[in-house]
Amino acid sequence: MIDFIASVALQLGLRLGGALVLTQLGDHIGGSFGNALSFIGFLLLLSLML
């Protein structure tokens, strides 16, 4: 049971981290490509909350 909880927490952490990195990277790059990256990161964050 603890292994399951740990693996779920790891998955959430990785997704959250990836989403935050994407949004930060998108803001840093700028332009339409940066906006697309930020949007993908935002969608990842949104999907985590559902």
CHARMM-style PDB file with segment names, atoms N, HN, CA, C and O in Angstrom:
ATOM      1  N   MET     1       0.823  -1.200   0.000  1.00  0.00      PROA
ATOM      2  CA  MET     1       0.000   0.000   0.000  1.00  0.00      PROA
ATOM      3  C   MET     1       0.867   1.263   0.000  1.00  0.00      PROA
ATOM      4  O   MET     1       0.579   2.221  -0.719  1.00  0.00      PROA
ATOM      5  N   ILE     2       1.929   1.257   0.812  1.00  0.00      PROA
ATOM      6  HN  ILE     2       2.163   0.479   1.396  1.00  0.00      PROA
ATOM      7  CA  ILE     2       2.810   2.418   0.881  1.00  0.00      PROA
ATOM      8  C   ILE     2       3.532   2.611  -0.450  1.00  0.00      PROA
ATOM      9  O   ILE     2       3.749   3.742  -0.885  1.00  0.00      PROA
ATOM     10  N   ASP     3       3.904   1.498  -1.100  1.00  0.00      PROA
ATOM     11  HN  ASP     3       3.728   0.579  -0.747  1.00  0.00      PROA
ATOM     12  CA  ASP     3       4.552   1.595  -2.413  1.00  0.00      PROA
ATOM     13  C   ASP     3       3.630   2.259  -3.421  1.00  0.00      PROA
ATOM     14  O   ASP     3       4.071   3.073  -4.233  1.00  0.00      PROA
ATOM     15  N   PHE     4       2.347   1.911  -3.370  1.00  0.00      PROA
ATOM     16  HN  PHE     4       1.989   1.249  -2.710  1.00  0.00      PROA
ATOM     17  CA  PHE     4       1.370   2.505  -4.291  1.00  0.00      PROA
ATOM     18  C   PHE     4       1.264   4.011  -4.071  1.00  0.00      PROA
ATOM     19  O   PHE     4       1.276   4.787  -5.026  1.00  0.00      PROA
ATOM     20  N   ILE     5       1.160   4.416  -2.810  1.00  0.00      PROA
ATOM     21  HN  ILE     5       1.150   3.785  -2.034  1.00  0.00      PROA
ATOM     22  CA  ILE     5       1.053   5.839  -2.480  1.00  0.00      PROA
ATOM     23  C   ILE     5       2.308   6.581  -2.936  1.00  0.00      PROA
ATOM     24  O   ILE     5       2.225   7.685  -3.474  1.00  0.00      PROA
ATOM     25  N   ALA     6       3.461   5.972  -2.717  1.00  0.00      PROA
ATOM     26  HN  ALA     6       3.529   5.076  -2.279  1.00  0.00      PROA
ATOM     27  CA  ALA     6       4.723   6.600  -3.116  1.00  0.00      PROA
ATOM     28  C   ALA     6       4.798   6.749  -4.626  1.00  0.00      PROA
ATOM     29  O   ALA     6       5.253   7.782  -5.118  1.00  0.00      PROA
ATOM     30  N   SER     7       4.360   5.744  -5.371  1.00  0.00      PROA
ATOM     31  HN  SER     7       3.990   4.905  -4.971  1.00  0.00      PROA
ATOM     32  CA  SER     7       4.426   5.825  -6.827  1.00  0.00      PROA
ATOM     33  C   SER     7       3.456   6.876  -7.360  1.00  0.00      PROA
ATOM     34  O   SER     7       3.776   7.591  -8.310  1.00  0.00      PROA
ATOM     35  N   VAL     8       2.273   6.975  -6.755  1.00  0.00      PROA
ATOM     36  HN  VAL     8       2.013   6.394  -5.983  1.00  0.00      PROA
ATOM     37  CA  VAL     8       1.314   8.002  -7.174  1.00  0.00      PROA
ATOM     38  C   VAL     8       1.867   9.391  -6.881  1.00  0.00      PROA
ATOM     39  O   VAL     8       1.758  10.297  -7.708  1.00  0.00      PROA
ATOM     40  N   ALA     9       2.463   9.555  -5.697  1.00  0.00      PROA
ATOM     41  HN  ALA     9       2.551   8.819  -5.026  1.00  0.00      PROA
ATOM     42  CA  ALA     9       3.044  10.844  -5.336  1.00  0.00      PROA
ATOM     43  C   ALA     9       4.179  11.211  -6.292  1.00  0.00      PROA
ATOM     44  O   ALA     9       4.324  12.373  -6.673  1.00  0.00      PROA
ATOM     45  N   LEU    10       4.979  10.223  -6.677  1.00  0.00      PROA
ATOM     46  HN  LEU    10       4.861   9.279  -6.369  1.00  0.00      PROA
ATOM     47  CA  LEU    10       6.076  10.460  -7.615  1.00  0.00      PROA
ATOM     48  C   LEU    10       5.538  10.897  -8.967  1.00  0.00      PROA
ATOM     49  O   LEU    10       6.047  11.846  -9.563  1.00  0.00      PROA
ATOM     50  N   GLN    11       4.504  10.205  -9.455  1.00  0.00      PROA
ATOM     51  HN  GLN    11       4.091   9.434  -8.971  1.00  0.00      PROA
ATOM     52  CA  GLN    11       3.898  10.575 -10.740  1.00  0.00      PROA
ATOM     53  C   GLN    11       3.361  12.001 -10.700  1.00  0.00      PROA
ATOM     54  O   GLN    11       3.584  12.781 -11.626  1.00  0.00      PROA
ATOM     55  N   LEU    12       2.653  12.340  -9.623  1.00  0.00      PROA
ATOM     56  HN  LEU    12       2.472  11.706  -8.870  1.00  0.00      PROA
ATOM     57  CA  LEU    12       2.107  13.694  -9.487  1.00  0.00      PROA
ATOM     58  C   LEU    12       3.224  14.726  -9.459  1.00  0.00      PROA
ATOM     59  O   LEU    12       3.131  15.771 -10.103  1.00  0.00      PROA
ATOM     60  N   GLY    13       4.273  14.430  -8.716  1.00  0.00      PROA
ATOM     61  HN  GLY    13       4.348  13.581  -8.193  1.00  0.00      PROA
ATOM     62  CA  GLY    13       5.398  15.347  -8.618  1.00  0.00      PROA
ATOM     63  C   GLY    13       6.081  15.563  -9.956  1.00  0.00      PROA
ATOM     64  O   GLY    13       6.433  16.689 -10.310  1.00  0.00      PROA
ATOM     65  N   LEU    14       6.267  14.476 -10.700  1.00  0.00      PROA
ATOM     66  HN  LEU    14       5.981  13.562 -10.412  1.00  0.00      PROA
ATOM     67  CA  LEU    14       6.908  14.590 -12.007  1.00  0.00      PROA
ATOM     68  C   LEU    14       6.050  15.401 -12.966  1.00  0.00      PROA
ATOM     69  O   LEU    14       6.567  16.246 -13.698  1.00  0.00      PROA
ATOM     70  N   ARG    15       4.751  15.153 -12.969  1.00  0.00      PROA
ATOM     71  HN  ARG    15       4.331  14.467 -12.375  1.00  0.00      PROA
ATOM     72  CA  ARG    15       3.861  15.889 -13.869  1.00  0.00      PROA
ATOM     73  C   ARG    15       3.798  17.356 -13.489  1.00  0.00      PROA
ATOM     74  O   ARG    15       3.838  18.238 -14.347  1.00  0.00      PROA
ATOM     75  N   LEU    16       3.700  17.603 -12.193  1.00  0.00      PROA
ATOM     76  HN  LEU    16       3.667  16.887 -11.496  1.00  0.00      PROA
ATOM     77  CA  LEU    16       3.645  18.987 -11.720  1.00  0.00      PROA
ATOM     78  C   LEU    16       4.935  19.713 -12.077  1.00  0.00      PROA
ATOM     79  O   LEU    16       4.906  20.839 -12.574  1.00  0.00      PROA
ATOM     80  N   GLY    17       6.060  19.065 -11.822  1.00  0.00      PROA
ATOM     81  HN  GLY    17       6.084  18.150 -11.418  1.00  0.00      PROA
ATOM     82  CA  GLY    17       7.348  19.659 -12.165  1.00  0.00      PROA
ATOM     83  C   GLY    17       7.481  19.913 -13.655  1.00  0.00      PROA
ATOM     84  O   GLY    17       7.954  20.970 -14.072  1.00  0.00      PROA
ATOM     85  N   GLY    18       7.063  18.945 -14.454  1.00  0.00      PROA
ATOM     86  HN  GLY    18       6.678  18.087 -14.115  1.00  0.00      PROA
ATOM     87  CA  GLY    18       7.127  19.102 -15.907  1.00  0.00      PROA
ATOM     88  C   GLY    18       6.258  20.245 -16.393  1.00  0.00      PROA
ATOM     89  O   GLY    18       6.660  21.012 -17.268  1.00  0.00      PROA
ATOM     90  N   ALA    19       5.065  20.358 -15.824  1.00  0.00      PROA
ATOM     91  HN  ALA    19       4.738  19.735 -15.113  1.00  0.00      PROA
ATOM     92  CA  ALA    19       4.154  21.429 -16.222  1.00  0.00      PROA
ATOM     93  C   ALA    19       4.729  22.789 -15.860  1.00  0.00      PROA
ATOM     94  O   ALA    19       4.656  23.730 -16.651  1.00  0.00      PROA
ATOM     95  N   LEU    20       5.302  22.893 -14.663  1.00  0.00      PROA
ATOM     96  HN  LEU    20       5.361  22.128 -14.021  1.00  0.00      PROA
ATOM     97  CA  LEU    20       5.894  24.164 -14.243  1.00  0.00      PROA
ATOM     98  C   LEU    20       7.094  24.529 -15.108  1.00  0.00      PROA
ATOM     99  O   LEU    20       7.273  25.692 -15.470  1.00  0.00      PROA
ATOM    100  N   VAL    21       7.917  23.534 -15.438  1.00  0.00      PROA
ATOM    101  HN  VAL    21       7.771  22.589 -15.144  1.00  0.00      PROA
ATOM    102  CA  VAL    21       9.073  23.788 -16.305  1.00  0.00      PROA
ATOM    103  C   VAL    21       8.608  24.262 -17.678  1.00  0.00      PROA
ATOM    104  O   VAL    21       9.184  25.193 -18.242  1.00  0.00      PROA
ATOM    105  N   LEU    22       7.562  23.622 -18.222  1.00  0.00      PROA
ATOM    106  HN  LEU    22       7.095  22.865 -17.764  1.00  0.00      PROA
ATOM    107  CA  LEU    22       7.055  24.025 -19.534  1.00  0.00      PROA
ATOM    108  C   LEU    22       6.554  25.462 -19.529  1.00  0.00      PROA
ATOM    109  O   LEU    22       6.845  26.231 -20.445  1.00  0.00      PROA
ATOM    110  N   THR    23       5.805  25.819 -18.501  1.00  0.00      PROA
ATOM    111  HN  THR    23       5.569  25.195 -17.756  1.00  0.00      PROA
ATOM    112  CA  THR    23       5.266  27.181 -18.468  1.00  0.00      PROA
ATOM    113  C   THR    23       6.391  28.201 -18.305  1.00  0.00      PROA
ATOM    114  O   THR    23       6.367  29.256 -18.939  1.00  0.00      PROA
ATOM    115  N   GLN    24       7.380  27.891 -17.456  1.00  0.00      PROA
ATOM    116  HN  GLN    24       7.400  27.034 -16.941  1.00  0.00      PROA
ATOM    117  CA  GLN    24       8.505  28.813 -17.277  1.00  0.00      PROA
ATOM    118  C   GLN    24       9.330  28.929 -18.559  1.00  0.00      PROA
ATOM    119  O   GLN    24       9.754  30.019 -18.944  1.00  0.00      PROA
ATOM    120  N   LEU    25       9.546  27.798 -19.204  1.00  0.00      PROA
ATOM    121  HN  LEU    25       9.202  26.913 -18.891  1.00  0.00      PROA
ATOM    122  CA  LEU    25      10.317  27.783 -20.445  1.00  0.00      PROA
ATOM    123  C   LEU    25       9.578  28.573 -21.525  1.00  0.00      PROA
ATOM    124  O   LEU    25      10.188  29.334 -22.276  1.00  0.00      PROA
ATOM    125  N   GLY    26       8.272  28.387 -21.594  1.00  0.00      PROA
ATOM    126  HN  GLY    26       7.776  27.769 -20.983  1.00  0.00      PROA
ATOM    127  CA  GLY    26       7.475  29.114 -22.569  1.00  0.00      PROA
ATOM    128  C   GLY    26       7.530  30.607 -22.354  1.00  0.00      PROA
ATOM    129  O   GLY    26       7.626  31.376 -23.311  1.00  0.00      PROA
ATOM    130  N   ASP    27       7.470  31.024 -21.094  1.00  0.00      PROA
ATOM    131  HN  ASP    27       7.392  30.400 -20.317  1.00  0.00      PROA
ATOM    132  CA  ASP    27       7.566  32.454 -20.780  1.00  0.00      PROA
ATOM    133  C   ASP    27       8.943  33.004 -21.165  1.00  0.00      PROA
ATOM    134  O   ASP    27       9.069  34.135 -21.635  1.00  0.00      PROA
ATOM    135  N   HSD    28       9.956  32.186 -20.958  1.00  0.00      PROA
ATOM    136  HN  HSD    28       9.854  31.267 -20.576  1.00  0.00      PROA
ATOM    137  CA  HSD    28      11.320  32.625 -21.242  1.00  0.00      PROA
ATOM    138  C   HSD    28      11.553  32.748 -22.753  1.00  0.00      PROA
ATOM    139  O   HSD    28      12.188  33.700 -23.206  1.00  0.00      PROA
ATOM    140  N   ILE    29      11.044  31.795 -23.525  1.00  0.00      PROA
ATOM    141  HN  ILE    29      10.528  31.022 -23.157  1.00  0.00      PROA
ATOM    142  CA  ILE    29      11.253  31.793 -24.977  1.00  0.00      PROA
ATOM    143  C   ILE    29      10.456  32.917 -25.630  1.00  0.00      PROA
ATOM    144  O   ILE    29      10.972  33.665 -26.461  1.00  0.00      PROA
ATOM    145  N   GLY    30       9.191  33.020 -25.239  1.00  0.00      PROA
ATOM    146  HN  GLY    30       8.771  32.413 -24.565  1.00  0.00      PROA
ATOM    147  CA  GLY    30       8.343  34.056 -25.826  1.00  0.00      PROA
ATOM    148  C   GLY    30       7.903  33.684 -27.233  1.00  0.00      PROA
ATOM    149  O   GLY    30       8.250  32.621 -27.748  1.00  0.00      PROA
ATOM    150  N   GLY    31       7.135  34.574 -27.845  1.00  0.00      PROA
ATOM    151  HN  GLY    31       6.853  35.438 -27.427  1.00  0.00      PROA
ATOM    152  CA  GLY    31       6.654  34.300 -29.195  1.00  0.00      PROA
ATOM    153  C   GLY    31       5.569  33.246 -29.208  1.00  0.00      PROA
ATOM    154  O   GLY    31       5.079  32.832 -28.158  1.00  0.00      PROA
ATOM    155  N   SER    32       5.196  32.814 -30.400  1.00  0.00      PROA
ATOM    156  HN  SER    32       5.595  33.150 -31.253  1.00  0.00      PROA
ATOM    157  CA  SER    32       4.096  31.855 -30.519  1.00  0.00      PROA
ATOM    158  C   SER    32       4.508  30.478 -29.999  1.00  0.00      PROA
ATOM    159  O   SER    32       3.692  29.761 -29.420  1.00  0.00      PROA
ATOM    160  N   PHE    33       5.783  30.107 -30.208  1.00  0.00      PROA
ATOM    161  HN  PHE    33       6.446  30.689 -30.678  1.00  0.00      PROA
ATOM    162  CA  PHE    33       6.253  28.806 -29.704  1.00  0.00      PROA
ATOM    163  C   PHE    33       6.252  28.792 -28.181  1.00  0.00      PROA
ATOM    164  O   PHE    33       5.849  27.808 -27.562  1.00  0.00      PROA
ATOM    165  N   GLY    34       6.705  29.885 -27.585  1.00  0.00      PROA
ATOM    166  HN  GLY    34       7.033  30.684 -28.088  1.00  0.00      PROA
ATOM    167  CA  GLY    34       6.692  29.991 -26.130  1.00  0.00      PROA
ATOM    168  C   GLY    34       5.283  29.971 -25.581  1.00  0.00      PROA
ATOM    169  O   GLY    34       5.028  29.363 -24.542  1.00  0.00      PROA
ATOM    170  N   ASN    35       4.367  30.629 -26.268  1.00  0.00      PROA
ATOM    171  HN  ASN    35       4.575  31.123 -27.112  1.00  0.00      PROA
ATOM    172  CA  ASN    35       2.965  30.616 -25.837  1.00  0.00      PROA
ATOM    173  C   ASN    35       2.399  29.211 -25.898  1.00  0.00      PROA
ATOM    174  O   ASN    35       1.638  28.808 -25.018  1.00  0.00      PROA
ATOM    175  N   ALA    36       2.764  28.460 -26.932  1.00  0.00      PROA
ATOM    176  HN  ALA    36       3.382  28.787 -27.646  1.00  0.00      PROA
ATOM    177  CA  ALA    36       2.296  27.083 -27.057  1.00  0.00      PROA
ATOM    178  C   ALA    36       2.815  26.232 -25.902  1.00  0.00      PROA
ATOM    179  O   ALA    36       2.069  25.442 -25.324  1.00  0.00      PROA
ATOM    180  N   LEU    37       4.099  26.395 -25.564  1.00  0.00      PROA
ATOM    181  HN  LEU    37       4.705  27.037 -26.033  1.00  0.00      PROA
ATOM    182  CA  LEU    37       4.676  25.648 -24.444  1.00  0.00      PROA
ATOM    183  C   LEU    37       3.974  25.996 -23.136  1.00  0.00      PROA
ATOM    184  O   LEU    37       3.656  25.113 -22.339  1.00  0.00      PROA
ATOM    185  N   SER    38       3.739  27.270 -22.923  1.00  0.00      PROA
ATOM    186  HN  SER    38       3.997  27.988 -23.570  1.00  0.00      PROA
ATOM    187  CA  SER    38       3.059  27.700 -21.701  1.00  0.00      PROA
ATOM    188  C   SER    38       1.660  27.113 -21.630  1.00  0.00      PROA
ATOM    189  O   SER    38       1.204  26.694 -20.566  1.00  0.00      PROA
ATOM    190  N   PHE    39       0.982  27.085 -22.770  1.00  0.00      PROA
ATOM    191  HN  PHE    39       1.352  27.426 -23.635  1.00  0.00      PROA
ATOM    192  CA  PHE    39      -0.374  26.552 -22.822  1.00  0.00      PROA
ATOM    193  C   PHE    39      -0.390  25.059 -22.514  1.00  0.00      PROA
ATOM    194  O   PHE    39      -1.266  24.580 -21.794  1.00  0.00      PROA
ATOM    195  N   ILE    40       0.579  24.325 -23.058  1.00  0.00      PROA
ATOM    196  HN  ILE    40       1.291  24.714 -23.642  1.00  0.00      PROA
ATOM    197  CA  ILE    40       0.675  22.887 -22.779  1.00  0.00      PROA
ATOM    198  C   ILE    40       0.925  22.660 -21.290  1.00  0.00      PROA
ATOM    199  O   ILE    40       0.320  21.780 -20.678  1.00  0.00      PROA
ATOM    200  N   GLY    41       1.822  23.461 -20.714  1.00  0.00      PROA
ATOM    201  HN  GLY    41       2.313  24.176 -21.211  1.00  0.00      PROA
ATOM    202  CA  GLY    41       2.080  23.352 -19.277  1.00  0.00      PROA
ATOM    203  C   GLY    41       0.846  23.642 -18.456  1.00  0.00      PROA
ATOM    204  O   GLY    41       0.579  22.974 -17.457  1.00  0.00      PROA
ATOM    205  N   PHE    42       0.092  24.645 -18.884  1.00  0.00      PROA
ATOM    206  HN  PHE    42       0.309  25.187 -19.695  1.00  0.00      PROA
ATOM    207  CA  PHE    42      -1.145  25.004 -18.185  1.00  0.00      PROA
ATOM    208  C   PHE    42      -2.157  23.861 -18.270  1.00  0.00      PROA
ATOM    209  O   PHE    42      -2.823  23.545 -17.284  1.00  0.00      PROA
ATOM    210  N   LEU    43      -2.272  23.246 -19.438  1.00  0.00      PROA
ATOM    211  HN  LEU    43      -1.731  23.502 -20.239  1.00  0.00      PROA
ATOM    212  CA  LEU    43      -3.194  22.115 -19.600  1.00  0.00      PROA
ATOM    213  C   LEU    43      -2.770  20.942 -18.716  1.00  0.00      PROA
ATOM    214  O   LEU    43      -3.621  20.259 -18.147  1.00  0.00      PROA
ATOM    215  N   LEU    44      -1.473  20.707 -18.597  1.00  0.00      PROA
ATOM    216  HN  LEU    44      -0.781  21.262 -19.059  1.00  0.00      PROA
ATOM    217  CA  LEU    44      -0.994  19.649 -17.708  1.00  0.00      PROA
ATOM    218  C   LEU    44      -1.387  19.924 -16.265  1.00  0.00      PROA
ATOM    219  O   LEU    44      -1.853  19.033 -15.556  1.00  0.00      PROA
ATOM    220  N   LEU    45      -1.194  21.172 -15.837  1.00  0.00      PROA
ATOM    221  HN  LEU    45      -0.816  21.896 -16.413  1.00  0.00      PROA
ATOM    222  CA  LEU    45      -1.579  21.535 -14.481  1.00  0.00      PROA
ATOM    223  C   LEU    45      -3.083  21.352 -14.269  1.00  0.00      PROA
ATOM    224  O   LEU    45      -3.523  20.865 -13.228  1.00  0.00      PROA
ATOM    225  N   LEU    46      -3.860  21.753 -15.277  1.00  0.00      PROA
ATOM    226  HN  LEU    46      -3.503  22.149 -16.123  1.00  0.00      PROA
ATOM    227  CA  LEU    46      -5.309  21.642 -15.192  1.00  0.00      PROA
ATOM    228  C   LEU    46      -5.722  20.180 -15.091  1.00  0.00      PROA
ATOM    229  O   LEU    46      -6.610  19.836 -14.311  1.00  0.00      PROA
ATOM    230  N   SER    47      -5.079  19.317 -15.879  1.00  0.00      PROA
ATOM    231  HN  SER    47      -4.357  19.597 -16.513  1.00  0.00      PROA
ATOM    232  CA  SER    47      -5.437  17.908 -15.867  1.00  0.00      PROA
ATOM    233  C   SER    47      -5.110  17.249 -14.529  1.00  0.00      PROA
ATOM    234  O   SER    47      -5.758  16.277 -14.139  1.00  0.00      PROA
ATOM    235  N   LEU    48      -4.108  17.775 -13.826  1.00  0.00      PROA
ATOM    236  HN  LEU    48      -3.582  18.565 -14.143  1.00  0.00      PROA
ATOM    237  CA  LEU    48      -3.761  17.228 -12.509  1.00  0.00      PROA
ATOM    238  C   LEU    48      -4.838  17.526 -11.480  1.00  0.00      PROA
ATOM    239  O   LEU    48      -5.050  16.752 -10.547  1.00  0.00      PROA
ATOM    240  N   MET    49      -5.520  18.658 -11.658  1.00  0.00      PROA
ATOM    241  HN  MET    49      -5.348  19.287 -12.416  1.00  0.00      PROA
ATOM    242  CA  MET    49      -6.509  19.062 -10.672  1.00  0.00      PROA
ATOM    243  C   MET    49      -7.850  18.351 -10.839  1.00  0.00      PROA
ATOM    244  O   MET    49      -8.674  18.346  -9.924  1.00  0.00      PROA
ATOM    245  N   LEU    50      -8.064  17.756 -12.002  1.00  0.00      PROA
ATOM    246  HN  LEU    50      -7.395  17.761 -12.745  1.00  0.00      PROA
ATOM    247  CA  LEU    50      -9.335  17.072 -12.259  1.00  0.00      PROA
ATOM    248  C   LEU    50      -9.353  15.681 -11.667  1.00  0.00      PROA
ATOM    249  OT1 LEU    50     -10.349  14.969 -11.792  1.00  0.00      PROA
TER     250      LEU     50
END
